[in-house]
Amino acid sequence: NIERGLHLRLFNNTEKQLTQALAGILLTRSSFTHLLSVTAAVRDFVNQELFKEALLIIILTRDDVGMVMPMSTEFLPLNFASTAKQMLEDESQETDNPVGKCELE
């Protein structure tokens, strides 16, 4: 689980799988009305960034929601570069394979 208010790390496979799992659950809804009501109910209980990513998957997958895409500044996290840097640092600590500073900047 990713708590509400925390940033989603897009380079973390576990968090990416959570996004895909949420989208998969929502995509099983047969009608647009049912999808809309379940999505509205889920929104207040999951991490905001996780919800946004799952919603993008739904928009790209379903034919009945239209192709209304928000501007990238509305759905990309503000800390995209720092998230990637943190992920590389975490992986290098786990594998005892240090990543040089020049590679991260």
N, C-alpha and C positions, 0 to 999 in steps of 0.2 A: 504493500500500500504506500502511496505517496500522499502525505498529508496535504490538506488544502493550504494554499498560500506558498508552498514550496515550489521551486523551479523544477521543471521536468528536464532531465538530462537526455537530450535527443540521441546521444551517442551511446547510451547505456542500453544494451540489448534487453534486459529485464524490463526496463521502463517502456521501451519500444513495444515489447510483447503485451504489456498492460494496455497500451493504447490500441493495439490491434484487437485485443480481447474485448475491450469495451465497444469498439466499432462493430465487431462481429456480433455481439449480443444485440446491439441496436439494429443492425442490418437484418436480423431475422424477423423483424416486424413486417407483416405482409402489406399493410396499407400505410399510406402517408400519414393519415390521421393518427393511427396507432404509434407510428414512429415519432411523430411530433409530441404526443402526450407522454410517452415513456422518456424521450430525450429531455423534455422539460422537467420531469420528475427526478431524473438522474443528475441533472446539472448541479443541483445544490448539495449533492452528497459526495462528489468526486473532486479531485484536484482540478483547478481551473484550466491549467495548461494541458493536462491529460484530456479533458473534455474537448478543448479546442482542436487538438490533434485528431481525436476520434471523429469529431464533426467534419473535419476536412476529408477524412477517408470516406465518410458517408456521402458527402457532397459529390466526390469524384466517382463513387460506385453506383449510386442509385440514379435511375433515369427520371424519377418523379419529383426530385427536389430542385431541379433547375441547375444552372451553372453560375450561381451567384457566389463569387469568391471575394472575400474581404481583401483589402490592401495588405501587402506583406507586413507592413509595420503593425498591423492589428493582430496578426497571428504568429509572427516570429518572435521568439523571446528576445528581450533586450540584451541578454547576456549570452547570445549565441556563441561568440568567440571564446568567452571565458568558460563556458560549459565544455567546449571542445578541449581547451587547455587543461581543465580540471580532470577530464576523463583520461587524457594521456598521462597526466601525473599519477592518477590512481592506478592505472594499468602498469606503469613502470614500477611503482612501489610493490605491487602484487607479484611481479615477475622478477624483481631485483635486476631489472634492465633499465638503468637510468636513461631518461630522455634529456638531451642537452637543451639548454636554455634557448639556443638559436633555433631549434626546431619548433619551439612552442610560440615564438613571437613572430 
